[in-house]
Amino acid sequence: MFRNLKILELTQPMVLSKSKFFRRKFIFLVNRKKRLK
């Protein structure tokens, strides 16, 4: 349990930056679809 928490703590920054990147990409794709309509 504690070991998992430690790993989570270490990977958290990476996960956050990845989700930020994906969110930006997702918004970009949504805007593109809206323009096509």
C-alpha positions, 0 to 999 in steps of 0.5 A: 500500500505505502509502496504504491503511494510512493510510486504514485507520488513519483509519477503524479507530475508526469500524469498531470502534464500528460493529461494537460497535453491530452486536454489541449489536443482534445479541445483542438480536435473538438474545435476542428469538428465544430468548424467543419460542420 
